[in-house]
Structures are given as structure tokens and as C-alpha cells.
Amino acid sequence: MEPKRIERTHVALQQIVEQTVTGLGYDLVEIERSAGGLLRITIDMPWTAPAENAPLSTEQFVTVEDCEKVTRQLQFALEVDGVDYQRLEVSSPGIDRLLRHEQDFLRFEGEVVDLTLKQPIGAAAGGAVAANRKKFRGTLERAEGGWQIVWSDEPPPKPGQRVSKKRVPAPLQAMAFTLEELREARLAPIVNFKGRAPKDDPAAT
């Protein structure tokens, strides 16, 4: 298949899936085509930023029933438009959730994320970061005019390793970026066996 035809097919698929998913009241997170004709769709519940001084609300999560409802509607929509696939899988986001929109960055501000830039960072970091570096892991923070990621290049201690209190930690580094500069952004797949406490929960500090 020619590159332009592949691109048109992808755009058409994106439109069909996005219209179907949002029409049912969900957010489209990701579309993946895998080997064997598998079409994997990831959906989530819509999120709106809580009003200032508003009480904490319980976040809703996608259920099996939600996935089944979206699957049935997508099967119909994809058949009508003649989309070629062998198997359809609809699921909720995993721990490495893709961040697509500004709303996603607002929602997960303060979380550890993995970023991949479209172009290497170049000389913008003043030599503190390798000029050809495109991948970063750090804490997502709001910055003037956009966003920034804050990280330390110090390796985490190994299990059972004692860290001297006199040891001077590596300095924190920060890099500002815009969404247009990103190739991909995801939540870092960090497993916390103690459970993730809400960011506004005093018990989390």
C-alpha cells in the first residue's frame, strides 16, 4: 500500500473511532494496530478540572460494561465504513497511559511521565544534557507559557542499598516544552505496591 493511501486510511480510522467513542460519552485515548489484524482501542471516562475549593470528587473508571458497549457500536461503525481488521479489542488505559491533549496534562500534573521529543534537545540545555537526547523521564509540572519536566539523572538506589546521609544528591534539571514538540508522552509505568494516594490527600505526604 502506498504511503499516502496508508495515511488517508489512518486518518479515516481515527475519525470513525473518535466520533463513535466520543458520541457514546467517552474519551479516546489510543488506537493501535497489531500483528494478525488486531485493532486495539483504549478509552477513558471524560475528565474536567475540579473547581477551586471544590470538595474532592471520586474519579470514575471504565468498566467491562463500558468496553462492551463501545465494542458493539464500533463493530457496526467499522463494518459500515469497510475498515479492514480481524479482531477488535476495547480496554481502559494501563499504567503507561498515553497523554494526547492539554486536558490530559492538566489531569496528570505532578505525576512521573515519559516524554519523547520529535527532535533532539540540541544545544538548548547549555551542555547540561546530551544534545542528541530525545527521551526523558521526570515529574510533569506547569511552567510559564506551557509545561516542563523536572528530573535527576542520579540512578535510583538498588533494593537493600544504603544511601549515606552525607551524600550530595545530583542536581535537579528542568526542561520546558510544548505539546507540538512531543512525539509521545505517557505516564511512567511505575508500580507502587503501597497504592497511589490522591494528590490532594494529606495522607499522601
Residue frames as qw, qx, qy, qz and C-alpha x, y, z in Angstrom:
[[0.000, 0.888, 0.461, 0.000, 0.00, 0.00, 0.00],
 [0.387, 0.570, -0.027, 0.724, 1.31, 3.45, -0.91],
 [0.307, -0.138, -0.502, 0.797, 2.36, 5.81, 1.95],
 [0.242, -0.087, -0.031, -0.966, -0.29, 8.43, 1.07],
 [0.643, -0.253, -0.550, -0.470, -3.00, 5.78, 0.98],
 [0.567, -0.229, -0.688, 0.392, -1.87, 4.42, 4.36],
 [0.101, -0.052, -0.318, 0.941, -2.01, 7.95, 5.79],
 [0.448, -0.162, -0.252, -0.842, -5.54, 8.53, 4.43],
 [0.676, -0.252, -0.676, -0.149, -6.67, 5.18, 5.81],
 [0.428, -0.173, -0.611, 0.643, -5.26, 6.03, 9.26],
 [0.123, -0.030, 0.120, -0.985, -6.99, 9.44, 9.26],
 [0.588, -0.207, -0.450, -0.639, -10.31, 7.85, 8.28],
 [0.646, -0.245, -0.705, 0.158, -9.96, 5.22, 11.01],
 [0.242, -0.077, -0.459, 0.852, -9.08, 7.90, 13.58],
 [0.318, -0.109, -0.076, -0.939, -12.19, 9.90, 12.64],
 [0.666, -0.233, -0.588, -0.396, -14.55, 6.90, 12.72],
 [0.598, -0.229, -0.671, 0.373, -13.27, 5.66, 16.08],
 [0.145, -0.035, -0.348, 0.925, -13.11, 9.11, 17.69],
 [0.422, -0.180, -0.207, -0.864, -16.63, 10.07, 16.58],
 [0.705, -0.264, -0.620, -0.221, -18.03, 6.75, 17.81],
 [0.541, -0.176, -0.614, 0.547, -16.25, 6.80, 21.17],
 [0.028, -0.029, -0.252, 0.967, -16.99, 10.45, 21.98],
 [0.475, -0.227, -0.396, -0.752, -20.57, 10.03, 20.74],
 [0.700, -0.349, -0.623, -0.034, -21.07, 7.42, 23.46],
 [0.436, -0.865, 0.015, -0.247, -19.71, 9.81, 26.10],
 [0.846, -0.377, 0.117, 0.359, -16.13, 8.52, 26.47],
 [0.046, 0.874, -0.391, -0.287, -12.66, 9.85, 25.64],
 [0.921, 0.348, -0.104, 0.142, -10.49, 8.17, 23.01],
 [0.517, -0.749, 0.347, 0.227, -7.01, 7.59, 24.44],
 [0.151, -0.523, 0.739, 0.397, -5.25, 5.46, 21.84],
 [0.883, 0.374, 0.028, -0.282, -5.65, 3.44, 18.63],
 [0.262, -0.547, 0.766, 0.214, -3.20, 0.61, 17.93],
 [0.875, 0.335, -0.211, -0.280, -2.96, -1.82, 15.03],
 [0.474, -0.525, 0.707, 0.010, -1.11, -5.01, 15.92],
 [0.137, 0.278, -0.884, -0.351, 0.03, -8.10, 14.06],
 [0.049, 0.245, 0.968, -0.027, -2.68, -10.52, 12.98],
 [0.152, -0.492, -0.524, -0.678, -5.21, -7.78, 12.24],
 [0.373, -0.575, -0.614, 0.391, -5.82, -6.82, 15.89],
 [0.021, 0.624, 0.104, 0.774, -7.32, -3.36, 16.34],
 [0.466, -0.407, -0.608, 0.498, -6.91, -2.20, 19.94],
 [0.082, -0.704, -0.169, -0.685, -8.87, 0.83, 21.17],
 [0.390, -0.232, -0.610, 0.650, -8.23, 2.42, 24.58],
 [0.198, -0.705, -0.337, -0.592, -10.97, 4.56, 26.13],
 [0.279, -0.116, -0.597, 0.743, -11.38, 6.53, 29.33],
 [0.090, -0.794, -0.582, 0.148, -14.01, 8.48, 31.20],
 [0.222, 0.767, 0.075, 0.597, -14.14, 12.23, 30.42],
 [0.550, -0.409, -0.377, 0.623, -12.29, 14.39, 32.94],
 [0.064, 0.855, 0.136, 0.497, -12.87, 18.01, 33.88],
 [0.347, 0.251, -0.495, 0.756, -10.67, 20.04, 36.19],
 [0.348, -0.629, -0.657, 0.229, -12.27, 20.43, 39.63],
 [0.023, -0.877, -0.124, -0.463, -13.41, 23.91, 40.55],
 [0.259, 0.410, -0.525, 0.699, -11.26, 25.83, 43.02],
 [0.271, -0.219, 0.600, -0.720, -12.06, 24.97, 46.67],
 [0.803, -0.049, -0.277, -0.526, -14.45, 22.26, 45.47],
 [0.729, -0.381, 0.538, -0.186, -14.57, 19.06, 47.55],
 [0.056, -0.368, 0.875, 0.310, -12.60, 16.10, 46.21],
 [0.814, 0.200, -0.016, -0.545, -14.68, 14.01, 43.84],
 [0.717, -0.161, 0.675, 0.071, -14.41, 10.29, 43.29],
 [0.212, 0.485, -0.599, -0.601, -12.85, 9.60, 39.90],
 [0.876, 0.222, 0.249, -0.349, -14.84, 7.28, 37.65],
 [0.225, -0.418, 0.813, 0.339, -13.20, 4.37, 35.87],
 [0.594, 0.246, -0.515, -0.567, -14.07, 2.44, 32.73],
 [0.680, -0.139, 0.644, -0.323, -15.91, -0.83, 33.42],
 [0.311, 0.008, 0.896, 0.318, -16.28, -4.06, 31.44],
 [0.342, 0.678, 0.634, -0.142, -19.82, -2.95, 30.53],
 [0.129, 0.850, -0.115, -0.498, -18.44, 0.32, 29.12],
 [0.145, -0.431, 0.759, 0.467, -15.96, -1.59, 26.94],
 [0.342, 0.288, 0.887, 0.117, -18.68, -3.95, 25.70],
 [0.299, 0.807, 0.390, -0.327, -20.95, -1.02, 24.78],
 [0.087, 0.781, -0.367, -0.498, -18.19, 0.71, 22.82],
 [0.291, -0.197, 0.876, 0.332, -17.20, -2.58, 21.15],
 [0.413, 0.512, 0.752, -0.032, -20.71, -3.19, 19.83],
 [0.272, 0.891, 0.153, -0.330, -21.04, 0.33, 18.42],
 [0.082, -0.686, 0.567, 0.450, -17.54, 0.28, 16.90],
 [0.428, 0.034, 0.870, 0.241, -18.13, -3.06, 15.21],
 [0.410, 0.723, 0.549, -0.082, -21.17, -1.57, 13.49],
 [0.120, 0.924, -0.104, -0.349, -19.41, 1.68, 12.52],
 [0.244, -0.535, 0.702, 0.402, -16.30, -0.07, 11.20],
 [0.478, 0.249, 0.824, 0.175, -18.39, -2.52, 9.16],
 [0.358, 0.844, 0.350, -0.194, -20.41, 0.30, 7.59],
 [0.119, 0.905, -0.304, -0.274, -17.19, 2.08, 6.54],
 [0.914, 0.370, -0.156, 0.059, -15.49, -1.11, 5.37],
 [0.132, -0.800, 0.566, -0.148, -12.50, -0.88, 7.73],
 [0.823, 0.207, -0.528, 0.013, -10.24, -3.93, 7.40],
 [0.212, -0.533, 0.692, -0.439, -9.46, -5.66, 10.71],
 [0.537, -0.012, -0.839, -0.091, -9.64, -9.19, 12.12],
 [0.521, -0.491, -0.651, 0.251, -10.27, -8.64, 15.82],
 [0.083, -0.724, 0.010, -0.685, -11.38, -5.66, 17.89],
 [0.587, -0.334, -0.579, 0.458, -10.29, -5.10, 21.48],
 [0.129, -0.770, -0.039, -0.624, -11.58, -2.20, 23.62],
 [0.681, -0.316, -0.504, 0.427, -9.98, -1.61, 27.01],
 [0.276, -0.958, -0.073, 0.021, -9.28, 1.00, 29.70],
 [0.319, 0.808, -0.429, 0.249, -5.87, 2.73, 29.98],
 [0.865, -0.157, -0.351, 0.322, -2.98, 0.88, 31.60],
 [0.527, -0.721, -0.072, 0.444, -0.31, 2.30, 33.90],
 [0.402, -0.193, 0.364, 0.818, 1.53, 3.66, 30.84],
 [0.321, 0.770, 0.527, -0.164, -1.45, 5.74, 29.71],
 [0.430, 0.328, 0.323, 0.777, -0.91, 7.88, 26.63],
 [0.036, -0.688, -0.287, 0.666, -1.27, 11.67, 27.11],
 [0.434, 0.464, 0.565, 0.526, -2.76, 13.26, 23.99],
 [0.017, 0.805, 0.320, 0.499, -4.42, 16.56, 24.85],
 [0.040, 0.508, -0.341, 0.790, -3.82, 19.58, 27.07],
 [0.721, -0.452, -0.003, -0.525, -6.59, 18.21, 29.30],
 [0.934, -0.075, -0.317, 0.149, -4.52, 15.06, 29.90],
 [0.491, 0.315, -0.386, 0.714, -1.53, 17.12, 31.04],
 [0.329, -0.509, 0.183, -0.774, -3.72, 19.13, 33.42],
 [0.880, -0.313, -0.167, -0.315, -5.20, 15.92, 34.81],
 [0.935, -0.126, -0.175, 0.281, -1.83, 14.28, 35.47],
 [0.145, 0.806, -0.306, 0.484, 0.15, 17.32, 36.59],
 [0.454, -0.641, 0.517, -0.340, 2.60, 16.24, 39.29],
 [0.966, -0.025, 0.254, -0.049, 2.88, 12.65, 38.02],
 [0.368, -0.486, 0.655, 0.447, 6.03, 10.98, 36.66],
 [0.739, 0.601, 0.148, -0.265, 5.90, 10.82, 32.86],
 [0.620, -0.122, 0.546, 0.550, 7.97, 9.53, 29.94],
 [0.374, 0.828, 0.038, -0.416, 8.44, 12.05, 27.11],
 [0.656, 0.055, 0.505, 0.558, 9.86, 11.55, 23.63],
 [0.119, 0.710, -0.067, -0.691, 10.65, 14.66, 21.59],
 [0.762, 0.622, 0.172, -0.045, 10.23, 14.86, 17.81],
 [0.543, 0.704, -0.287, 0.356, 13.70, 16.41, 17.54],
 [0.694, -0.136, -0.428, 0.562, 16.80, 16.09, 19.80],
 [0.312, -0.852, -0.285, 0.309, 17.10, 18.71, 22.51],
 [0.506, 0.711, -0.007, 0.488, 20.15, 20.22, 20.80],
 [0.443, 0.206, -0.369, 0.790, 22.17, 22.95, 22.48],
 [0.339, -0.695, -0.218, -0.596, 19.22, 24.45, 24.35],
 [0.777, -0.585, -0.227, 0.041, 20.26, 22.90, 27.67],
 [0.054, -0.917, 0.369, -0.141, 23.62, 24.66, 27.67],
 [0.432, 0.469, -0.757, 0.142, 25.58, 21.41, 27.61],
 [0.444, -0.308, 0.655, -0.529, 23.95, 20.02, 30.77],
 [0.806, 0.193, 0.500, -0.249, 22.05, 17.45, 28.69],
 [0.467, -0.072, 0.709, 0.524, 23.34, 15.43, 25.71],
 [0.249, 0.375, -0.218, -0.866, 22.47, 17.33, 22.53],
 [0.379, 0.058, -0.772, -0.507, 21.09, 14.20, 20.82],
 [0.058, 0.170, 0.889, -0.422, 18.82, 13.22, 23.72],
 [0.364, -0.226, -0.441, -0.789, 15.11, 12.85, 22.91],
 [0.653, -0.420, -0.609, -0.164, 13.75, 10.73, 25.78],
 [0.019, -0.394, 0.494, -0.775, 13.14, 11.96, 29.32],
 [0.547, -0.495, -0.674, -0.047, 11.50, 10.68, 32.50],
 [0.187, 0.059, -0.427, 0.883, 10.55, 13.10, 35.25],
 [0.041, 0.559, 0.675, -0.480, 7.80, 14.94, 37.06],
 [0.163, 0.571, 0.512, 0.621, 5.30, 16.86, 34.95],
 [0.195, -0.562, -0.380, 0.708, 4.92, 20.48, 36.08],
 [0.294, 0.878, 0.353, 0.133, 3.20, 23.55, 34.76],
 [0.499, -0.233, 0.081, 0.831, 5.54, 26.29, 33.57],
 [0.164, 0.660, 0.061, -0.731, 5.19, 29.81, 32.24],
 [0.439, 0.523, -0.389, -0.618, 3.66, 29.53, 28.80],
 [0.743, 0.211, -0.574, -0.272, 3.40, 25.75, 28.85],
 [0.932, -0.354, -0.009, -0.081, 4.86, 22.73, 30.60],
 [0.179, 0.700, -0.676, 0.147, 8.14, 21.43, 31.94],
 [0.939, -0.155, -0.308, 0.016, 9.59, 18.12, 33.07],
 [0.209, -0.793, 0.496, -0.285, 11.84, 18.00, 36.15],
 [0.980, -0.019, -0.196, 0.034, 14.25, 15.14, 36.73],
 [0.351, -0.756, 0.550, 0.055, 17.51, 13.99, 38.25],
 [0.722, 0.453, -0.510, -0.116, 19.98, 11.80, 36.37],
 [0.198, -0.458, 0.800, -0.333, 21.07, 10.15, 39.60],
 [0.531, -0.046, -0.804, -0.263, 20.27, 6.40, 39.40],
 [0.703, -0.515, 0.007, -0.491, 17.74, 5.15, 41.97],
 [0.258, -0.505, 0.789, -0.237, 19.22, 3.09, 44.85],
 [0.527, 0.064, -0.815, -0.233, 19.17, -0.66, 44.40],
 [0.772, -0.486, -0.240, -0.332, 16.98, -2.78, 46.71],
 [0.857, -0.416, -0.163, 0.258, 18.70, -3.07, 50.09],
 [0.558, 0.361, -0.111, 0.739, 21.32, -0.45, 49.20],
 [0.372, -0.739, -0.333, 0.452, 22.15, 2.01, 51.97],
 [0.345, 0.740, 0.127, 0.564, 22.42, 5.64, 50.94],
 [0.481, -0.180, -0.361, 0.778, 24.76, 7.80, 53.01],
 [0.060, -0.891, -0.413, 0.178, 23.15, 10.88, 54.54],
 [0.292, -0.677, 0.213, 0.642, 26.30, 12.82, 53.69],
 [0.460, 0.189, 0.654, 0.570, 25.96, 12.01, 50.01],
 [0.176, 0.458, -0.018, -0.871, 25.18, 15.08, 47.92],
 [0.618, 0.466, 0.629, -0.065, 22.27, 14.29, 45.57],
 [0.367, 0.185, 0.505, 0.759, 22.55, 15.06, 41.88],
 [0.156, 0.292, 0.126, -0.935, 21.01, 18.45, 40.99],
 [0.493, 0.562, 0.635, -0.194, 17.51, 18.58, 39.58],
 [0.132, -0.111, 0.497, 0.850, 17.18, 19.55, 35.94],
 [0.416, 0.594, 0.509, -0.464, 14.19, 21.04, 34.15],
 [0.177, 0.000, 0.632, 0.754, 13.18, 21.27, 30.51],
 [0.436, 0.462, 0.271, -0.723, 10.31, 23.35, 29.18],
 [0.164, 0.062, 0.847, 0.502, 8.37, 22.01, 26.22],
 [0.539, 0.204, 0.011, -0.817, 5.21, 22.49, 24.18],
 [0.774, 0.152, 0.573, -0.224, 2.82, 19.75, 23.13],
 [0.682, 0.700, -0.104, -0.184, 3.75, 20.41, 19.48],
 [0.141, 0.711, -0.688, 0.027, 7.37, 19.38, 20.24],
 [0.560, -0.256, 0.750, -0.242, 6.37, 15.96, 21.57],
 [0.395, 0.155, -0.811, -0.403, 6.35, 12.74, 19.59],
 [0.661, -0.364, -0.633, -0.170, 4.79, 10.91, 22.53],
 [0.157, -0.431, 0.538, -0.707, 4.01, 11.39, 26.21],
 [0.719, -0.277, -0.609, -0.188, 2.93, 8.65, 28.62],
 [0.627, -0.684, 0.243, -0.283, 2.55, 8.10, 32.33],
 [0.195, 0.520, -0.824, 0.119, 5.69, 6.31, 33.52],
 [0.833, -0.191, -0.446, -0.265, 4.79, 2.66, 34.25],
 [0.099, 0.388, -0.715, 0.574, 5.89, 2.78, 37.88],
 [0.663, -0.397, -0.606, -0.189, 4.26, 0.20, 40.13],
 [0.138, -0.448, 0.510, -0.721, 3.65, 1.39, 43.69],
 [0.465, -0.196, -0.863, -0.009, 2.71, -1.62, 45.80],
 [0.080, -0.264, -0.604, 0.748, 1.56, 0.69, 48.59],
 [0.177, 0.743, 0.644, 0.051, -1.09, 2.10, 46.26],
 [0.242, 0.304, 0.136, 0.911, -1.38, 5.57, 44.76],
 [0.100, -0.617, -0.571, 0.532, -2.93, 8.09, 47.14],
 [0.262, 0.870, 0.356, 0.220, -4.83, 11.10, 45.74],
 [0.481, 0.371, -0.126, 0.784, -2.53, 14.08, 45.19],
 [0.225, -0.599, 0.064, -0.766, -4.68, 16.26, 47.44],
 [0.818, -0.459, -0.340, -0.074, -4.85, 13.66, 50.22],
 [0.225, -0.844, 0.413, -0.256, -2.86, 14.86, 53.28],
 [0.868, -0.310, 0.388, -0.004, -2.00, 11.22, 53.98],
 [0.844, 0.484, 0.041, 0.226, -0.04, 11.12, 50.74],
 [0.260, 0.810, -0.336, 0.403, 2.66, 13.43, 52.09]]
